[in-house]
Amino acid sequence: MPELFPPAPYRVRMLAGTPREIGAQLGRLDPPFHRPPWWPPPPDPELAEACRRLVARWHPPLIEEYEGYAAAQGMDPRLLWQQVCRTSMRARLFACSAGAVWGPAGAWVGRNYDFHPIQRRRDLVGLRPEGCLASLGMMGSVPGGRYDGVNEAGLFVSLHAVMADEPPPRPGIPFHLIPRILLERCRSAGEAAELLLRMPHMLPLNLLVADPQEGFAVEIHPLCAAVRLPEDGILTVTNHYEHPAMRPYAGRRDLRFSMRRKERLAERIATGGGPPRERFRRALSDHEAPICGHRPGFSTLWSVIADLRGRAIEYAFGPPCQTPFHPFPWPSASE
């Protein structure tokens, strides 16, 4: 890979070993850890510890990885955990868009991640952890998590924060660790959806889970969860609840921008014409909704397109309308 690729602040990390070894590798590669300044204050130690115990029960390798990271950074592992355990999404606008399609031309997914450019961690991470499924995906904000990606079994996951009412903080799995757990544990979209419905959650979220045969939109609130199915072979997800059981949690928020992006993405996927890859590239580059973001202080930070049956994935490190997509090896348990 060329030395100047990708452009700063993007980084590509390919790591393997035990979870503790992977954490130590990442801790040595990272600058000294600082909590993202746009995150709310960390939870009190008791709540953070309750969340840590839940993660230790649902996916112990993550706790081992954080311990390895903390040791490499010279930090107290409990203090690191408290800093990465986010318990609120309040007062944030979200604009991430994802879609999937199944048909004779294959099973394809595409996703734009939009946020403020102040987010400096934009790492594409390939992992081969001992005892877990290999994966490839984007990590943002803090170490350990994953915002989207694929695993060796052909599962794709993308995470979308939802603009909705939040109950008082309660123990649960921190939002950025949920895709990571799914990618390392699940071999199918059905298995991932079932795990999501059992997992304790802290924040309002949407997740798109897709495999070569099927996919689901899992809409999550700490008090409720529901599953949406594809319509005419197409599934799109943005930052609001669509399922009737979930809509009351949105309160009186203005959801028109999220709804417009969801509808436009489905329309572009269905009617765009041409090969699936090109159809997704054009859909993700849409400026009418817009799906491709260029607003001051808020833009598309990366984009991904994947062929789940053909085992091909490519990322664009910036808005897809003007940034080339680069292919990366599909994750594998072997080198």
Salt bridges, closest charged atoms under 4 A:
ASP30 OD1 - ARG11 NH2 2.68
ASP30 OD2 - ARG121 NH2 2.68
GLU49 OE2 - ARG52 NH2 3.06
GLU49 OE2 - ARG53 NH1 3.65
GLU49 OE1 - ARG78 NH1 2.73
GLU65 OE1 - ARG180 NH2 2.32
GLU67 OE1 - ARG20 NH2 2.95
ASP123 OD2 - ARG11 NH2 2.57
ASP123 OD2 - ARG121 NH1 3.14
ASP148 OD2 - ARG111 NE 2.73
ASP165 OD1 - ARG253 NH1 2.62
GLU166 OE1 - ARG90 NH1 3.94
GLU184 OE1 - HIS59 NE2 2.74
GLU184 OE2 - ARG180 NE 2.45
GLU194 OE2 - ARG198 NE 2.64
GLU219 OE2 - ARG228 NE 2.76
GLU242 OE2 - HIS240 NE2 2.67
ASP254 OD2 - ARG256 NH2 2.70
GLU267 OE2 - ARG264 NH1 3.21
GLU278 OE1 - ARG277 NH1 3.89
GLU278 OE2 - ARG281 NH2 2.61
GLU278 OE2 - ARG282 NH1 3.62
ASP286 OD1 - ARG264 NE 2.83
ASP286 OD1 - ARG268 NH1 3.02
GLU288 OE1 - ARG264 NH2 3.22
GLU314 OE2 - ARG277 NE 2.59
